[in-house]
Amino acid sequence: MADSKSFQFESVTKLGALKSVHKFWINDVSESVKVYTVFLLIGIPFALILIPLLGIQFSLGIILFFMLISGIMPLFNLRFTKFPSVALYENGFVYYDPKNVKEIAWSDIETIWGQQRYPFPKYRGYLNFPNAYIIYTTDGSIIKLGSGFARFDALAKNIFQKSSPIIFSRYWQKIQSGQRVSFDVFEVDRNALYFGASLPTVWQNVRHASSNSINIYVQLKDRSYPLAVRFSSIPNPLVFCELVNKLSGNNP
């Protein structure tokens, strides 16, 4: 394993050419809000106690002092904390943090789950978009990537696009050997699509599967409205859609 203290992304050779580096940056004010809240909860009662003794001007000064300190502390934290970074390569990616360096080839990725980490994602016009992803590798490692990384949408899109064909091939081999593969609420085999406790739907009755940033849709021939689940509620959602379309012989 590489030494994380002296690690340089350019030193990685087995993953091919370096494409981009995505450093972690704070685009969420939640931590600052927490710090402000804690300091104000301490400062305001303290100032109210002192008003009868020291007067209102001095007490307001104490409140302003606590607000100033609570604003400086996040900046101090940003200056001295070493945040993780991710680098994309032709054949994989590297996850770096001050304690660890993980070199992940696209073939090492087993499962990708979307995750709704925050209730109100920043810079989006809708809710329920996965603003974090959990990546499970074939050796049991778990890597969490969130929207705090620079150009996070491009980072997530690249990881999905590069790893999905390999994961698809792995699932396709299992299906062709007679196995049933699971996508949490969905299951797939050579004969049918299975959804929750519903009866299996043979592939002749499946029109197609599609996805957007929010939902996965499976359109059936005997239903006017599709089966719909959140994009973040099933593993490997792009692989699922591709398998359904191939097994049903249809495309959206």
Secondary structure per residue as TSV (DSSP state, phi and psi in degrees):
chain	resnum	aa	ss	phi	psi
A	1	M	-	360.0	140.4
A	2	A	-	-68.4	152.3
A	3	D	-	-76.9	114.4
A	4	S	T	-68.8	-23.9
A	5	K	T	-72.4	-33.6
A	6	S	S	-112.4	17.0
A	7	F	-	-72.8	139.1
A	8	Q	-	-127.5	130.5
A	9	F	G	-59.8	-30.7
A	10	E	G	-67.5	-16.3
A	11	S	G	-78.4	-12.2
A	12	V	-	-77.7	127.0
A	13	T	-	-119.2	-27.5
A	14	K	T	-75.9	-11.1
A	15	L	T	-99.9	7.4
A	16	G	-	86.3	-160.6
A	17	A	S	-70.8	142.4
A	18	L	E	-73.5	127.0
A	19	K	E	-100.6	-47.7
A	20	S	E	-161.7	155.9
A	21	V	E	-119.9	131.6
A	22	H	E	-119.5	101.2
A	23	K	E	-84.1	153.2
A	24	F	B	-79.1	132.0
A	25	W	-	-139.0	152.7
A	26	I	-	-87.2	108.0
A	27	N	-	-116.4	15.2
A	28	D	-	-126.5	127.5
A	29	V	T	-87.6	8.9
A	30	S	H	-61.0	-39.2
A	31	E	H	-66.9	-41.0
A	32	S	H	-63.6	-39.9
A	33	V	H	-61.7	-40.9
A	34	K	H	-61.7	-44.1
A	35	V	H	-64.0	-46.7
A	36	Y	H	-56.0	-45.2
A	37	T	H	-61.1	-46.1
A	38	V	H	-62.1	-46.8
A	39	F	H	-67.3	-37.9
A	40	L	H	-69.6	-36.0
A	41	L	H	-63.3	-29.0
A	42	I	H	-83.4	-44.0
A	43	G	H	-72.0	-42.8
A	44	I	H	-64.0	-51.0
A	45	P	H	-59.5	-38.0
A	46	F	H	-62.4	-42.8
A	47	A	H	-66.5	-39.6
A	48	L	H	-63.1	-34.5
A	49	I	H	-67.4	-34.7
A	50	L	H	-83.1	-16.4
A	51	I	H	-53.7	-48.8
A	52	P	H	-63.0	-27.1
A	53	L	H	-90.4	-40.1
A	54	L	H	-115.8	-10.2
A	55	G	-	96.1	161.9
A	56	I	H	-73.0	-33.8
A	57	Q	H	-65.5	-45.8
A	58	F	H	-65.1	-37.0
A	59	S	H	-67.4	-41.0
A	60	L	H	-63.6	-34.4
A	61	G	H	-61.6	-37.6
A	62	I	H	-64.2	-42.5
A	63	I	H	-61.2	-45.4
A	64	L	H	-63.1	-35.4
A	65	F	H	-62.9	-45.5
A	66	F	H	-64.0	-38.4
A	67	M	H	-65.6	-38.9
A	68	L	H	-64.3	-45.2
A	69	I	H	-62.8	-41.0
A	70	S	H	-68.4	-23.9
A	71	G	H	-81.0	-32.4
A	72	I	H	-74.7	-34.5
A	73	M	H	-60.5	-43.4
A	74	P	H	-60.7	-37.3
A	75	L	H	-65.7	-39.0
A	76	F	H	-63.3	-41.0
A	77	N	H	-63.7	-42.2
A	78	L	H	-63.5	-35.4
A	79	R	H	-71.3	-37.1
A	80	F	H	-110.6	-2.5
A	81	T	-	-95.0	133.4
A	82	K	-	-92.5	112.8
A	83	F	-	-92.7	160.2
A	84	P	-	-72.6	163.8
A	85	S	E	-140.4	156.7
A	86	V	E	-128.9	135.4
A	87	A	E	-119.8	131.3
A	88	L	E	-93.2	136.7
A	89	Y	E	-123.7	173.3
A	90	E	T	-60.8	-37.5
A	91	N	T	-117.2	18.0
A	92	G	E	163.6	-160.9
A	93	F	E	-145.6	162.5
A	94	V	E	-120.4	131.3
A	95	Y	E	-106.7	123.4
A	96	Y	E	-119.3	134.2
A	97	D	E	-139.9	168.9
A	98	P	T	-59.1	-18.4
A	99	K	T	-105.9	-11.1
A	100	N	E	-158.2	151.0
A	101	V	E	-131.7	125.1
A	102	K	E	-120.4	123.0
A	103	E	E	-100.3	115.2
A	104	I	E	-117.3	114.7
A	105	A	E	-78.8	155.5
A	106	W	G	-57.6	-33.9
A	107	S	G	-72.5	-12.1
A	108	D	G	-82.1	-14.7
A	109	I	E	-81.3	126.9
A	110	E	E	-101.9	-44.9
A	111	T	E	-145.4	141.7
A	112	I	E	-124.3	125.0
A	113	W	E	-112.8	133.1
A	114	G	E	-77.2	154.1
A	115	Q	E	-144.1	133.0
A	116	Q	-	-92.7	90.3
A	117	R	-	-76.0	-41.4
A	118	Y	S	-114.8	144.7
A	119	P	S	-68.2	-28.0
A	120	F	S	-130.5	90.4
A	121	P	-	-59.2	140.2
A	122	K	T	-75.0	146.7
A	123	Y	T	64.4	28.8
A	124	R	-	-131.6	148.4
A	125	G	S	-93.3	9.4
A	126	Y	S	-149.8	165.1
A	127	L	S	-100.8	172.6
A	128	N	-	71.1	9.5
A	129	F	-	-75.6	131.8
A	130	P	-	-63.8	113.2
A	131	N	-	-105.3	18.8
A	132	A	E	-156.7	152.1
A	133	Y	E	-134.5	141.3
A	134	I	E	-110.2	123.0
A	135	I	E	-109.3	123.1
A	136	Y	E	-104.0	131.1
A	137	T	E	-104.1	167.7
A	138	T	T	-67.4	-20.0
A	139	D	T	-94.9	8.4
A	140	G	S	92.1	1.3
A	141	S	-	-73.2	151.9
A	142	I	E	-125.9	125.3
A	143	I	E	-122.8	128.5
A	144	K	E	-110.8	124.4
A	145	L	E	-119.1	127.8
A	146	G	E	-122.1	176.8
A	147	S	T	-72.0	-0.1
A	148	G	T	-72.6	-13.4
A	149	F	B	-80.4	140.4
A	150	A	T	-60.3	140.1
A	151	R	T	50.9	50.0
A	152	F	H	-62.2	-39.2
A	153	D	H	-60.2	-43.6
A	154	A	H	-66.1	-38.0
A	155	L	H	-62.3	-50.3
A	156	A	H	-63.9	-42.1
A	157	K	H	-60.9	-42.3
A	158	N	H	-64.5	-43.2
A	159	I	H	-64.3	-42.8
A	160	F	H	-61.3	-50.6
A	161	Q	H	-64.6	-37.7
A	162	K	H	-78.5	-35.3
A	163	S	H	-88.5	-27.0
A	164	S	H	-59.8	-43.7
A	165	P	H	-60.3	-35.1
A	166	I	H	-71.0	-43.1
A	167	I	H	-65.4	-39.6
A	168	F	H	-58.4	-46.8
A	169	S	H	-60.1	-38.5
A	170	R	H	-65.0	-45.7
A	171	Y	H	-67.7	-40.0
A	172	W	H	-61.7	-39.4
A	173	Q	H	-62.7	-40.6
A	174	K	H	-64.4	-43.7
A	175	I	H	-64.4	-42.8
A	176	Q	H	-66.6	-23.1
A	177	S	T	-87.7	4.3
A	178	G	T	97.1	4.1
A	179	Q	-	-84.9	160.0
A	180	R	-	-107.3	130.5
A	181	V	E	-106.1	146.3
A	182	S	E	-108.0	137.7
A	183	F	E	-124.0	51.1
A	184	D	T	64.0	-100.1
A	185	V	T	-73.9	-18.3
A	186	F	E	-108.1	149.1
A	187	E	E	-134.7	150.2
A	188	V	E	-135.9	135.0
A	189	D	-	-141.5	-171.5
A	190	R	S	-66.1	-22.3
A	191	N	S	-99.0	-32.9
A	192	A	E	-160.1	168.8
A	193	L	E	-105.9	134.2
A	194	Y	E	-117.4	131.9
A	195	F	E	-131.6	109.4
A	196	G	T	54.7	-132.8
A	197	A	T	-92.2	4.2
A	198	S	S	-70.6	161.1
A	199	L	-	-67.5	147.9
A	200	P	-	-61.7	146.0
A	201	T	E	-109.0	117.5
A	202	V	E	-66.7	155.1
A	203	W	G	-64.7	-25.1
A	204	Q	G	-64.7	-20.1
A	205	N	G	-101.1	8.5
A	206	V	E	-105.0	128.1
A	207	R	E	-81.7	-62.1
A	208	H	E	-170.6	169.5
A	209	A	E	-121.5	146.2
A	210	S	E	-147.2	167.7
A	211	S	E	-147.5	156.1
A	212	N	-	-132.3	-164.0
A	213	S	S	-72.8	-8.2
A	214	I	S	-116.3	-47.5
A	215	N	E	-126.7	160.1
A	216	I	E	-109.1	130.0
A	217	Y	E	-118.4	136.8
A	218	V	E	-124.1	113.6
A	219	Q	E	-92.1	124.2
A	220	L	E	-102.0	153.7
A	221	K	T	-73.7	-24.3
A	222	D	T	-100.2	14.5
A	223	R	-	-132.9	140.0
A	224	S	S	-81.0	-18.3
A	225	Y	S	-125.4	147.9
A	226	P	-	-81.6	161.5
A	227	L	E	-71.1	135.5
A	228	A	E	-136.5	133.2
A	229	V	E	-135.8	159.3
A	230	R	E	-65.7	143.2
A	231	F	G	-55.6	-34.8
A	232	S	G	-85.9	1.7
A	233	S	G	-96.6	-5.5
A	234	I	S	-130.8	149.3
A	235	P	S	-75.9	151.0
A	236	N	S	46.5	57.8
A	237	P	H	-61.9	-35.8
A	238	L	H	-69.1	-36.2
A	239	V	H	-65.6	-40.6
A	240	F	H	-58.6	-48.3
A	241	C	H	-61.4	-41.8
A	242	E	H	-66.6	-39.3
A	243	L	H	-64.5	-45.3
A	244	V	H	-60.5	-44.6
A	245	N	H	-67.1	-35.0
A	246	K	H	-73.3	-42.6
A	247	L	H	-70.7	-30.8
A	248	S	H	-84.1	-14.6
A	249	G	T	72.5	20.0
A	250	N	-	-127.5	161.5
A	251	N	-	-133.8	146.4
A	252	P	-	-65.6	360.0
